[in-house]
Amino acid sequence: MRSTRAALRAGASMAATLPMIAGALALGIPAAHAADGPSRHTLAGTRPAWATAGADRGATPDGAGVSARVYLAGRDATGLAAYAKAVSDPSSAAYGRYLSADETQARFGATAAQVAAVRSWLTAAGLKVTGVTRHYVSVSGDVAAAEKAFGTQLHEYTKGAETYRAPSQAASVPAGLDGAVLTVTGLDNAPHRADAKDQLPPPEAVFRNSGPFSSYYGSNVAASLPNAYGTKIPYAVQGYTGRQLRAAYGAGSRTGKGVRVAVTDAYASPTIAYDAAAYAHKHGDADWKTGRFTQVLPKNYSKTKECGAAGWYGEETLDVEAVHAVAPDASVVYVGAASCYDDDLLDSLGKVVDNHLADIVSNSWGDIEANQTPALAAAYDQVFQLGAVEGIGFYFSSGDDGDEVAATGTKQVDVPADSAWVTAVGGTSLAVGQNDTYLWETGWGTEKASLSADGTAWAGFPGAFTSGAGGGTSRTVAEPYYQKGVVPDALATANSAAGNRVVPDISAIADPNTGFRVGQTQTFPDGSQQYSEYRIGGTSLAAPVIAAVQALAQEARGGKPLGFANPAIYSRSGSRVYHDVTDDPTGSPLAVARVDFANSFDAADGLLTSVRSLGKDSSLSAVRGYDDVTGVGTPASGYVESYRRR
């Protein structure tokens, strides 16, 4: 899916003030199974679900081009999954016994002999090897060569209103490769791209919020506007700052000192260094010290128009500024992908793991589960498992469209947040009161009604669902062990009697109506490029906030990496270290009033006034205990220090 974010025009630049440098998902890797006789092994999940007989429109011409990636299983795929689980489980004797990147490669990576055998097989089939990494061998060629190599026919299939190529049966590889191949991607050419998970994105032209505002929740009541739920309601906050978020989530004296946090997105903002420094200075965050912010970027970018490259600039800005606001002494490395497509995003994740760039990785992007293929899921899971072995934890936004029914017509979760090897971060509406006092949170879910023409009522109150924290039960990922006994059976078995993964795991502020203030260089109506601030939200905000809180927890642990944190997160469920978030924390329905510029910049074209109800997340509900909006809850006072080594 395309990113909907937009910010600065492509090619704009500004002087930087900071140093910059350039299958099956159930805790295991799918194994090959015999097919096409004893000489070949099938690669489960390589035929997408939409490639049905009814959608078949005939064979793809032999001369059509194919580009694919053959992912390498490594020398001990089963052992990798087992070790990743052991080092991540607080009840295991191996807990925290992480390997270095080199040790991980030596123990679990592909051998030179395996790579040579894969290359030989591919070239013998008539394919050209275009690249080799620790994770895959990339190839190109025509359909005839691909069919020969992978033992399947490629056909054209209708998918929605479009037609795409896909295998007519699962791909297979020679048995003589002896398990060297994990999976293959690229045999189908349906788009596999991610969307940034944020709300209220600024367009390429400047975006600003109108007032009136509350400086903290409830500080400015909309006395002249109609009642909602029988009472006067406050104006939306102008945007919380790091000071307020640190207080809400129990940062205490921790700052993330000595911890490295990576942020992955597509592309890179040309003004991020200036913007991050200006924002920190304006809001009292610690100044960025030399070397604390770096970037690792590809040599070239691709699909810039298709992905809306400039739109990802604001995503990077939000992620970097949010991490620094909550964990001001942590080091942040931004790892930009060459495009919003899965292959390029996987490459960015691979860079983090192969070079151990950070212990904590914030990822505010994803797609719907229906667009994921088991082959891609297996490739992602392998990277996440390798990271777990090294003590690296991945945090993914759970999505911004609730149960996805309004957006897609189908109840489903988002990927890669559905992986059993990542921490899925849900979203809340957050009320911080006077003197930075935590008041309450609801599950993020918004219903909107506009002010009537005569200004005396909210038309169609409470209005339609607009956005909310992603969550629910996966259809493809089995229930991981750490969720058993915590996640209610009714949720786990919603799609299968055997039980499936439920999303999210933990949550933080996401509602743009109780959102975070960010600063970014934007294009003004006169063509000038100026630093400006606006309020934003989405689980794009929740993910870096939780990543930053985890950096505080790692500092409390004496700098020892938390690694894949879900087992530790669930082991604390039901305790006082979490805010147990519900949709009705005050016992009465909640809402805020919001006033927006009609043209997103100034009042020249009028104002748009609306009421935004809180805690109305499609069919999802935040209730006592674990729920599919907020997971186990949000960090409370005591969460960070609960990781302290004793």
KOLGUMI-358903 format. One line per field, with one value per residue (C-alpha): residue number from 1; residue in three letters; x, y, z. Coordinates in nm, 3 decimals. Layout:
REM KOLGUMI-358903
num: c(NUM,...);
residu: c(ala,...);
x: c(X,...);
y: c(Y,...);
z: c(Z,...);
END
This chain:
REM KOLGUMI-358903
num: c(1,2,3,4,5,6,7,8,9,10,11,12,13,14,15,16,17,18,19,20,21,22,23,24,25,26,27,28,29,30,31,32,33,34,35,36,37,38,39,40,41,42,43,44,45,46,47,48,49,50,51,52,53,54,55,56,57,58,59,60,61,62,63,64,65,66,67,68,69,70,71,72,73,74,75,76,77,78,79,80,81,82,83,84,85,86,87,88,89,90,91,92,93,94,95,96,97,98,99,100,101,102,103,104,105,106,107,108,109,110,111,112,113,114,115,116,117,118,119,120,121,122,123,124,125,126,127,128,129,130,131,132,133,134,135,136,137,138,139,140,141,142,143,144,145,146,147,148,149,150,151,152,153,154,155,156,157,158,159,160,161,162,163,164,165,166,167,168,169,170,171,172,173,174,175,176,177,178,179,180,181,182,183,184,185,186,187,188,189,190,191,192,193,194,195,196,197,198,199,200,201,202,203,204,205,206,207,208,209,210,211,212,213,214,215,216,217,218,219,220,221,222,223,224,225,226,227,228,229,230,231,232,233,234,235,236,237,238,239,240,241,242,243,244,245,246,247,248,249,250,251,252,253,254,255,256,257,258,259,260,261,262,263,264,265,266,267,268,269,270,271,272,273,274,275,276,277,278,279,280,281,282,283,284,285,286,287,288,289,290,291,292,293,294,295,296,297,298,299,300,301,302,303,304,305,306,307,308,309,310,311,312,313,314,315,316,317,318,319,320,321,322,323,324,325,326,327,328,329,330,331,332,333,334,335,336,337,338,339,340,341,342,343,344,345,346,347,348,349,350,351,352,353,354,355,356,357,358,359,360,361,362,363,364,365,366,367,368,369,370,371,372,373,374,375,376,377,378,379,380,381,382,383,384,385,386,387,388,389,390,391,392,393,394,395,396,397,398,399,400,401,402,403,404,405,406,407,408,409,410,411,412,413,414,415,416,417,418,419,420,421,422,423,424,425,426,427,428,429,430,431,432,433,434,435,436,437,438,439,440,441,442,443,444,445,446,447,448,449,450,451,452,453,454,455,456,457,458,459,460,461,462,463,464,465,466,467,468,469,470,471,472,473,474,475,476,477,478,479,480,481,482,483,484,485,486,487,488,489,490,491,492,493,494,495,496,497,498,499,500,501,502,503,504,505,506,507,508,509,510,511,512,513,514,515,516,517,518,519,520,521,522,523,524,525,526,527,528,529,530,531,532,533,534,535,536,537,538,539,540,541,542,543,544,545,546,547,548,549,550,551,552,553,554,555,556,557,558,559,560,561,562,563,564,565,566,567,568,569,570,571,572,573,574,575,576,577,578,579,580,581,582,583,584,585,586,587,588,589,590,591,592,593,594,595,596,597,598,599,600,601,602,603,604,605,606,607,608,609,610,611,612,613,614,615,616,617,618,619,620,621,622,623,624,625,626,627,628,629,630,631,632,633,634,635,636,637,638,639,640,641,642,643,644,645,646);
residu: c(met,arg,ser,thr,arg,ala,ala,leu,arg,ala,gly,ala,ser,met,ala,ala,thr,leu,pro,met,ile,ala,gly,ala,leu,ala,leu,gly,ile,pro,ala,ala,his,ala,ala,asp,gly,pro,ser,arg,his,thr,leu,ala,gly,thr,arg,pro,ala,trp,ala,thr,ala,gly,ala,asp,arg,gly,ala,thr,pro,asp,gly,ala,gly,val,ser,ala,arg,val,tyr,leu,ala,gly,arg,asp,ala,thr,gly,leu,ala,ala,tyr,ala,lys,ala,val,ser,asp,pro,ser,ser,ala,ala,tyr,gly,arg,tyr,leu,ser,ala,asp,glu,thr,gln,ala,arg,phe,gly,ala,thr,ala,ala,gln,val,ala,ala,val,arg,ser,trp,leu,thr,ala,ala,gly,leu,lys,val,thr,gly,val,thr,arg,his,tyr,val,ser,val,ser,gly,asp,val,ala,ala,ala,glu,lys,ala,phe,gly,thr,gln,leu,his,glu,tyr,thr,lys,gly,ala,glu,thr,tyr,arg,ala,pro,ser,gln,ala,ala,ser,val,pro,ala,gly,leu,asp,gly,ala,val,leu,thr,val,thr,gly,leu,asp,asn,ala,pro,his,arg,ala,asp,ala,lys,asp,gln,leu,pro,pro,pro,glu,ala,val,phe,arg,asn,ser,gly,pro,phe,ser,ser,tyr,tyr,gly,ser,asn,val,ala,ala,ser,leu,pro,asn,ala,tyr,gly,thr,lys,ile,pro,tyr,ala,val,gln,gly,tyr,thr,gly,arg,gln,leu,arg,ala,ala,tyr,gly,ala,gly,ser,arg,thr,gly,lys,gly,val,arg,val,ala,val,thr,asp,ala,tyr,ala,ser,pro,thr,ile,ala,tyr,asp,ala,ala,ala,tyr,ala,his,lys,his,gly,asp,ala,asp,trp,lys,thr,gly,arg,phe,thr,gln,val,leu,pro,lys,asn,tyr,ser,lys,thr,lys,glu,cys,gly,ala,ala,gly,trp,tyr,gly,glu,glu,thr,leu,asp,val,glu,ala,val,his,ala,val,ala,pro,asp,ala,ser,val,val,tyr,val,gly,ala,ala,ser,cys,tyr,asp,asp,asp,leu,leu,asp,ser,leu,gly,lys,val,val,asp,asn,his,leu,ala,asp,ile,val,ser,asn,ser,trp,gly,asp,ile,glu,ala,asn,gln,thr,pro,ala,leu,ala,ala,ala,tyr,asp,gln,val,phe,gln,leu,gly,ala,val,glu,gly,ile,gly,phe,tyr,phe,ser,ser,gly,asp,asp,gly,asp,glu,val,ala,ala,thr,gly,thr,lys,gln,val,asp,val,pro,ala,asp,ser,ala,trp,val,thr,ala,val,gly,gly,thr,ser,leu,ala,val,gly,gln,asn,asp,thr,tyr,leu,trp,glu,thr,gly,trp,gly,thr,glu,lys,ala,ser,leu,ser,ala,asp,gly,thr,ala,trp,ala,gly,phe,pro,gly,ala,phe,thr,ser,gly,ala,gly,gly,gly,thr,ser,arg,thr,val,ala,glu,pro,tyr,tyr,gln,lys,gly,val,val,pro,asp,ala,leu,ala,thr,ala,asn,ser,ala,ala,gly,asn,arg,val,val,pro,asp,ile,ser,ala,ile,ala,asp,pro,asn,thr,gly,phe,arg,val,gly,gln,thr,gln,thr,phe,pro,asp,gly,ser,gln,gln,tyr,ser,glu,tyr,arg,ile,gly,gly,thr,ser,leu,ala,ala,pro,val,ile,ala,ala,val,gln,ala,leu,ala,gln,glu,ala,arg,gly,gly,lys,pro,leu,gly,phe,ala,asn,pro,ala,ile,tyr,ser,arg,ser,gly,ser,arg,val,tyr,his,asp,val,thr,asp,asp,pro,thr,gly,ser,pro,leu,ala,val,ala,arg,val,asp,phe,ala,asn,ser,phe,asp,ala,ala,asp,gly,leu,leu,thr,ser,val,arg,ser,leu,gly,lys,asp,ser,ser,leu,ser,ala,val,arg,gly,tyr,asp,asp,val,thr,gly,val,gly,thr,pro,ala,ser,gly,tyr,val,glu,ser,tyr,arg,arg,arg);
x: c(0.000,0.122,0.222,-0.027,0.228,0.355,0.594,0.877,0.920,1.168,1.509,1.469,1.756,1.863,2.187,2.218,2.330,2.368,2.633,2.496,2.635,2.538,0.478,0.429,0.500,0.452,0.795,0.971,1.080,0.869,1.043,1.060,0.842,0.881,0.695,0.715,0.879,1.190,1.410,1.250,1.131,0.836,0.860,0.539,0.354,0.510,0.177,-0.029,-0.383,-0.533,-0.390,-0.701,-0.832,-1.124,-0.890,-0.655,-0.629,-0.370,0.002,0.245,0.447,0.781,0.979,0.836,1.089,1.114,1.319,1.326,1.502,1.599,1.625,1.884,1.777,2.123,2.294,2.051,1.708,1.545,1.824,1.792,1.426,1.500,1.792,1.599,1.323,1.565,1.756,1.428,1.248,1.310,1.239,1.513,1.864,1.990,1.800,2.010,2.299,2.311,2.555,2.744,2.656,2.962,2.884,2.526,2.640,2.893,2.638,2.323,2.417,2.444,2.774,2.986,2.905,2.530,2.557,2.766,2.515,2.223,2.407,2.497,2.138,1.998,2.250,2.207,1.837,1.920,1.878,2.132,2.255,2.230,2.331,2.434,2.391,2.397,2.023,1.947,2.060,1.879,1.824,1.669,1.568,1.266,0.959,1.085,1.404,1.212,0.970,1.260,1.438,1.136,0.939,0.615,0.421,0.366,0.016,-0.177,-0.443,-0.699,-0.666,-0.931,-0.940,-0.585,-0.407,-0.080,0.161,0.188,0.293,0.016,0.148,0.400,0.758,1.007,1.384,1.616,1.642,2.018,2.030,1.968,1.752,1.968,1.667,1.422,1.181,1.157,0.987,0.918,0.755,0.432,0.446,0.158,0.273,0.426,0.476,0.432,0.236,0.349,0.134,0.051,-0.242,-0.287,0.005,0.126,0.103,0.393,0.244,0.253,0.010,-0.079,-0.333,-0.583,-0.680,-0.822,-0.615,-0.576,-0.222,-0.296,-0.605,-0.912,-0.736,-0.957,-1.324,-1.524,-1.794,-1.944,-1.983,-2.270,-2.256,-2.139,-2.263,-2.451,-2.158,-1.916,-1.597,-1.240,-1.055,-0.792,-0.443,-0.197,0.029,0.206,0.581,0.849,0.823,0.456,0.510,0.803,0.587,0.293,0.501,0.721,1.057,1.180,1.547,1.622,1.731,1.835,2.204,2.425,2.140,2.116,1.775,1.731,1.444,1.355,1.141,1.163,1.376,1.524,1.429,1.687,1.616,1.596,1.914,1.803,1.445,1.538,1.785,1.538,1.259,1.471,1.594,1.244,1.086,1.356,1.480,1.850,2.060,2.175,2.538,2.788,2.749,2.413,2.221,2.342,2.190,2.259,2.119,2.118,2.325,2.017,1.641,1.371,0.994,0.995,0.673,0.496,0.575,0.537,0.895,0.854,0.563,0.795,1.000,0.744,0.744,1.116,1.075,0.806,0.997,1.330,1.185,0.959,1.245,1.465,1.186,1.129,1.488,1.699,2.039,1.987,2.174,1.948,2.042,1.806,1.819,1.640,1.508,1.548,1.168,0.849,0.855,0.911,1.238,1.395,1.250,1.384,1.725,1.711,1.619,1.898,2.150,2.049,2.100,2.411,2.592,2.414,2.340,2.107,1.944,1.596,1.433,1.125,0.922,0.618,0.507,0.321,0.044,-0.270,-0.237,-0.429,-0.146,0.121,0.245,0.384,0.707,0.756,0.649,0.919,1.183,1.079,1.069,1.420,1.554,1.359,1.493,1.851,1.794,1.658,1.970,2.179,1.961,1.778,1.407,1.177,0.874,0.603,0.298,-0.023,-0.206,-0.439,-0.764,-0.894,-1.021,-0.961,-1.326,-1.391,-1.072,-1.070,-1.408,-1.239,-1.161,-0.786,-0.462,-0.153,0.187,0.469,0.305,0.137,0.472,0.520,0.878,0.805,0.641,0.320,0.244,-0.120,-0.255,-0.438,-0.594,-0.390,-0.500,-0.213,-0.332,-0.189,0.168,0.225,-0.007,-0.123,-0.504,-0.618,-0.607,-0.867,-0.819,-0.767,-1.074,-1.231,-1.582,-1.627,-1.928,-1.914,-2.069,-2.406,-2.440,-2.619,-2.362,-2.617,-2.558,-2.320,-2.461,-2.520,-2.354,-2.143,-2.061,-1.867,-1.553,-1.245,-0.942,-0.822,-0.554,-0.504,-0.564,-0.740,-0.659,-0.427,-0.554,-0.208,0.013,-0.024,-0.062,0.285,0.364,0.405,0.042,-0.106,-0.267,-0.276,-0.474,-0.840,-0.932,-1.219,-0.966,-0.702,-0.954,-1.149,-1.016,-0.901,-0.979,-0.605,-0.544,-0.375,-0.156,-0.347,-0.231,-0.112,0.126,0.164,0.053,0.114,-0.027,-0.156,-0.479,-0.402,-0.663,-0.444,-0.130,0.234,0.377,0.648,0.859,0.942,1.055,0.759,0.672,0.466,0.221,0.481,0.717,0.951,1.064,1.030,1.036,0.684,0.508,0.190,0.014,0.025,-0.067,-0.119,0.054,0.342,0.377,0.311,0.592,0.881,0.742,0.749,1.091,1.214,1.059,1.238,1.561,1.496,1.433,1.757,1.943,1.779,1.901,2.256,2.269,2.203,1.988,1.626,1.629,1.297,1.089,0.749,0.815,0.928,0.639,0.381,0.547,0.454,0.091,-0.168,0.084,0.100,0.377,0.108,-0.182,-0.473,-0.641,-1.017,-1.254,-1.438,-1.177,-1.400,-1.728,-1.871,-1.824,-1.538,-1.484,-1.285,-1.359,-1.128,-1.097,-0.907,-0.813,-1.017,-0.707,-0.470,-0.273,-0.472,-0.826,-0.857,-1.092,-1.271,-1.256,-1.389,-1.517,-1.586,-1.631,-1.409,-1.532,-1.267,-1.257,-1.464,-1.232,-1.447,-1.541,-1.241,-1.269,-1.027,-1.135,-0.984,-0.690,-0.546,-0.740,-0.695,-0.665,-0.398,-0.252,-0.132,-0.167,0.074,0.389,0.318,0.542,0.751,0.767,1.110,1.259,1.110,1.397,1.657,1.914,1.912);
y: c(0.000,0.349,0.577,0.858,1.083,1.387,1.655,1.846,1.853,1.598,1.752,2.020,2.052,2.251,2.282,2.000,2.073,1.710,1.462,1.229,0.929,0.806,-1.973,-2.054,-1.805,-2.014,-1.966,-2.164,-2.180,-2.379,-2.700,-2.833,-3.130,-3.385,-3.309,-3.391,-3.719,-3.783,-3.544,-3.216,-3.045,-2.804,-2.460,-2.425,-2.097,-1.985,-1.998,-1.700,-1.763,-1.542,-1.763,-1.978,-2.184,-1.948,-1.649,-1.822,-1.634,-1.855,-1.904,-1.614,-1.580,-1.762,-1.452,-1.229,-1.110,-1.239,-1.108,-1.318,-1.370,-1.714,-1.687,-1.908,-2.130,-2.136,-2.432,-2.485,-2.328,-2.539,-2.460,-2.088,-2.082,-2.285,-2.067,-1.746,-1.871,-1.980,-1.651,-1.453,-1.652,-1.530,-1.882,-2.035,-2.106,-1.952,-1.624,-1.329,-1.539,-1.353,-1.409,-1.145,-1.083,-1.280,-1.566,-1.573,-1.593,-1.865,-2.075,-2.021,-1.851,-2.020,-2.193,-2.109,-2.454,-2.390,-2.057,-2.214,-2.496,-2.254,-2.036,-2.336,-2.464,-2.122,-2.053,-2.404,-2.329,-2.021,-1.751,-1.475,-1.419,-1.045,-1.035,-1.242,-1.141,-1.327,-1.373,-1.442,-1.490,-1.259,-1.363,-1.241,-1.409,-1.506,-1.708,-2.024,-2.024,-1.951,-2.235,-2.471,-2.364,-2.375,-2.665,-2.477,-2.299,-1.924,-1.804,-1.478,-1.439,-1.172,-1.010,-0.751,-0.527,-0.614,-0.914,-1.047,-1.333,-1.618,-1.984,-2.229,-2.459,-2.423,-2.377,-2.656,-2.694,-2.988,-3.226,-3.222,-2.871,-3.046,-2.779,-2.482,-2.284,-2.123,-1.979,-1.779,-1.445,-1.259,-1.541,-1.350,-0.984,-0.843,-0.530,-0.604,-0.265,-0.105,0.193,0.436,0.400,0.752,0.991,1.356,1.346,1.680,1.714,1.842,2.184,2.298,2.142,2.323,2.269,2.539,2.631,2.664,2.402,2.255,2.273,1.962,1.743,1.937,2.272,2.452,2.356,2.430,2.622,2.780,2.450,2.200,1.934,1.583,1.293,1.543,1.761,2.023,1.879,2.005,2.115,1.874,1.923,2.116,1.812,1.651,1.687,1.452,1.585,1.488,1.146,1.065,1.145,0.941,0.629,0.633,0.735,0.868,0.959,0.720,0.872,0.574,0.648,0.392,0.234,0.229,0.253,0.203,0.345,0.192,0.361,0.419,0.699,0.979,1.335,1.588,1.814,1.561,1.677,2.040,1.954,1.716,1.965,2.254,2.052,1.931,2.283,2.431,2.176,2.132,1.793,1.723,1.856,1.594,1.522,1.449,1.096,1.038,1.058,0.883,0.756,0.443,0.495,0.305,0.425,0.468,0.499,0.343,0.367,0.719,0.828,0.499,0.507,0.883,0.923,1.274,1.147,0.926,1.226,1.309,0.948,0.957,1.294,1.165,0.849,1.017,1.305,1.077,0.842,1.134,1.306,1.000,0.866,1.181,1.019,0.715,0.697,0.684,0.536,0.580,0.299,0.405,0.163,0.220,0.200,0.109,-0.245,-0.547,-0.648,-0.312,-0.292,-0.642,-0.522,-0.243,-0.485,-0.712,-0.428,-0.377,-0.746,-0.812,-0.514,-0.509,-0.141,-0.127,-0.338,-0.190,-0.130,0.088,0.022,0.236,0.070,-0.235,-0.377,-0.584,-0.956,-1.042,-0.893,-1.099,-1.428,-1.713,-1.683,-1.321,-1.398,-1.666,-1.422,-1.162,-1.417,-1.537,-1.182,-1.141,-1.471,-1.378,-1.050,-1.229,-1.445,-1.126,-0.956,-0.728,-0.654,-0.535,-0.314,-0.271,-0.046,-0.250,-0.033,0.266,0.125,-0.079,-0.417,-0.307,-0.368,-0.004,0.016,-0.327,-0.491,-0.777,-0.817,-0.871,-0.765,-0.597,-0.736,-0.767,-0.684,-1.025,-1.207,-1.413,-1.278,-0.905,-0.681,-0.538,-0.194,-0.084,0.262,0.467,0.806,0.963,1.221,1.401,1.661,1.962,1.929,1.633,1.409,1.086,1.087,0.793,0.627,0.471,0.241,0.458,0.458,0.769,0.855,1.199,1.429,1.782,2.097,2.172,2.476,2.675,2.579,2.437,2.062,1.789,1.656,1.280,1.250,1.053,1.009,0.753,0.561,0.732,0.555,0.343,0.112,-0.200,-0.530,-0.864,-1.225,-1.342,-1.594,-1.729,-1.717,-1.981,-1.874,-1.822,-1.980,-1.649,-1.550,-1.867,-1.814,-1.436,-1.383,-1.486,-1.805,-1.625,-1.404,-1.670,-1.912,-1.654,-1.796,-2.145,-2.388,-2.447,-2.080,-1.797,-1.496,-1.196,-0.837,-0.612,-0.696,-0.358,-0.004,0.368,0.703,0.702,0.904,1.217,1.403,1.351,1.336,1.440,1.764,1.729,1.981,1.952,2.170,2.211,2.403,2.717,2.875,3.129,2.847,2.896,2.605,2.669,2.475,2.435,2.222,2.019,1.753,1.396,1.047,0.692,0.375,0.536,0.735,0.445,0.230,0.477,0.573,0.208,0.162,0.460,0.323,-0.005,0.192,0.328,-0.026,-0.147,0.130,0.018,-0.336,-0.209,-0.184,-0.555,-0.588,-0.687,-0.872,-1.007,-0.871,-1.040,-1.321,-1.062,-0.829,-1.104,-1.232,-0.895,-0.901,-0.816,-0.640,-0.279,-0.202,-0.159,0.080,-0.156,0.049,0.031,0.222,0.382,0.486,0.759,0.570,0.809,0.843,1.073,1.318,1.624,1.918,1.991,2.292,2.255,2.491,2.402,2.455,2.295,2.620,2.924,3.054,3.212,2.937,2.888,2.650,2.298,2.215,1.859,1.637,1.330,1.050,0.841,0.466,0.364,0.129,-0.041,-0.388,-0.397,-0.319,-0.224,-0.411,-0.519,-0.751,-0.833,-0.697,-0.663,-0.284,-0.226,-0.571,-0.600,-0.222,0.071,0.118,0.261,0.385,0.084,-0.071,0.066,-0.022,-0.373,-0.459,-0.346,-0.618,-0.731);
z: c(0.000,-0.067,0.213,0.263,0.427,0.247,0.358,0.195,-0.183,-0.311,-0.356,-0.091,0.152,0.452,0.643,0.894,1.246,1.346,1.234,0.965,0.779,0.498,0.534,0.876,1.150,1.462,1.621,1.351,0.991,0.745,0.646,0.291,0.208,-0.066,-0.387,-0.755,-0.666,-0.457,-0.655,-0.543,-0.227,-0.229,-0.075,0.123,0.082,-0.245,-0.429,-0.306,-0.182,-0.454,-0.734,-0.759,-1.049,-1.088,-1.122,-1.372,-1.702,-1.868,-1.892,-1.872,-2.196,-2.176,-2.266,-1.993,-1.736,-1.380,-1.087,-0.772,-0.443,-0.317,0.060,0.227,0.516,0.670,0.830,1.119,1.069,1.339,1.582,1.506,1.610,1.922,2.030,1.959,2.190,2.464,2.487,2.492,2.763,3.121,3.248,3.031,3.155,2.829,2.881,2.773,2.642,2.314,2.030,1.837,1.474,1.363,1.601,1.477,1.117,1.195,1.381,1.177,0.849,0.512,0.437,0.134,-0.002,0.030,-0.150,-0.427,-0.471,-0.493,-0.745,-0.957,-0.964,-1.060,-1.337,-1.478,-1.517,-1.724,-1.459,-1.400,-1.044,-0.977,-0.612,-0.311,0.053,0.383,0.345,-0.021,-0.380,-0.623,-0.984,-1.304,-1.627,-1.830,-1.735,-1.906,-1.695,-1.375,-1.444,-1.503,-1.184,-0.953,-1.100,-1.150,-1.421,-1.403,-1.494,-1.496,-1.224,-1.151,-0.809,-0.754,-1.059,-1.165,-1.317,-1.179,-1.238,-0.987,-0.967,-1.056,-0.782,-0.502,-0.616,-0.555,-0.546,-0.609,-0.315,-0.364,-0.218,0.115,0.280,0.178,0.049,0.291,0.034,-0.287,-0.343,-0.667,-0.863,-0.815,-0.915,-0.712,-0.526,-0.186,-0.031,0.308,0.428,0.695,1.007,1.111,1.127,1.029,0.786,0.660,0.281,0.077,0.136,0.498,0.745,1.066,1.339,1.418,1.773,2.026,2.208,2.551,2.689,2.894,2.887,2.996,3.044,2.789,2.786,2.468,2.654,2.340,2.153,2.192,2.461,2.382,2.591,2.806,2.905,2.783,2.638,2.622,2.312,2.179,2.316,2.103,2.118,2.409,2.443,2.570,2.924,2.943,2.784,3.010,3.313,3.183,3.121,3.430,3.288,3.622,3.604,3.318,2.987,2.774,2.823,2.652,2.452,2.072,1.901,1.528,1.324,0.987,0.723,0.350,0.198,0.412,0.500,0.374,0.674,0.956,1.131,1.139,1.234,1.516,1.666,1.641,1.797,2.088,2.162,2.149,2.382,2.642,2.530,2.566,2.281,2.032,2.110,1.837,1.708,1.881,1.553,1.240,0.918,0.714,0.367,0.037,-0.257,-0.474,-0.425,-0.642,-0.694,-0.553,-0.725,-0.665,-0.293,-0.247,-0.127,0.015,0.217,0.421,0.539,0.804,0.920,0.986,1.159,1.394,1.481,1.547,1.748,1.955,2.050,2.152,2.345,2.566,2.577,2.525,2.588,2.367,2.037,1.732,1.396,1.105,0.849,0.533,0.276,-0.099,-0.144,0.039,-0.106,0.117,-0.048,0.031,0.382,0.448,0.336,0.594,0.871,0.754,0.784,1.147,1.225,1.017,1.168,1.505,1.459,1.762,2.033,1.981,1.642,1.589,1.272,1.192,0.870,0.747,0.532,0.579,0.643,0.325,0.119,0.292,0.146,0.356,0.158,0.260,0.615,0.637,0.512,0.771,1.051,0.976,1.018,1.342,1.477,1.387,1.569,1.876,1.892,1.896,2.160,1.917,1.965,1.685,1.758,1.494,1.472,1.487,1.232,1.224,1.085,1.378,1.263,0.898,0.799,0.713,0.506,0.338,0.397,0.582,0.950,0.972,1.137,0.995,0.903,1.006,1.342,1.331,1.345,1.659,1.669,1.702,1.959,1.812,1.953,1.982,2.053,2.314,2.374,2.653,2.911,3.083,3.331,3.505,3.632,3.397,3.598,3.433,3.436,3.222,2.882,2.656,2.362,2.056,1.836,1.690,1.576,1.420,1.388,1.243,1.383,1.226,0.998,1.267,1.530,1.773,1.740,1.626,1.300,1.313,1.654,1.742,1.373,1.174,1.265,1.120,1.267,1.556,1.686,1.477,1.648,1.640,1.569,1.292,1.038,0.955,1.264,1.535,1.897,2.046,2.380,2.562,2.492,2.637,2.973,2.921,2.601,2.647,2.463,2.288,2.112,2.046,1.893,1.691,1.363,1.461,1.741,1.774,1.856,1.671,1.742,1.877,1.822,1.989,2.274,2.446,2.363,2.402,2.290,1.932,1.907,1.699,1.906,2.213,2.005,2.000,1.868,1.603,1.413,1.044,0.756,0.521,0.206,0.265,0.017,-0.094,-0.189,0.105,0.318,0.688,1.012,1.147,1.409,1.409,1.616,1.494,1.608,1.490,1.599,1.411,1.732,1.968,1.825,1.878,2.220,2.332,2.172,2.375,2.696,2.628,2.597,2.947,3.069,2.912,3.090,3.415,3.342,3.343,2.964,2.911,2.596,2.641,2.309,2.185,2.472,2.438,2.687,2.943,2.860,2.908,3.226,3.382,3.266,3.527,3.750,3.861,3.615,3.348,3.312,3.247,2.974,2.912,2.686,2.980,3.237,3.386,3.372,3.114,2.736,2.640,2.355,2.255,2.028,1.739,1.509,1.181,0.900,0.591,0.375,0.632,0.667,0.780,0.832,0.486,0.365,0.694,0.988,1.035,1.383,1.490,1.794,1.823,2.049,2.225,2.287,1.981,1.793,1.524,1.656,1.892,2.263,2.539,2.851,3.182,3.136,2.796,2.497,2.121,2.127,2.392,2.464,2.824,2.863,2.870,3.080,3.426,3.703,3.796,3.448,3.361,3.699,3.688,3.451,3.698,3.761,4.120);
END
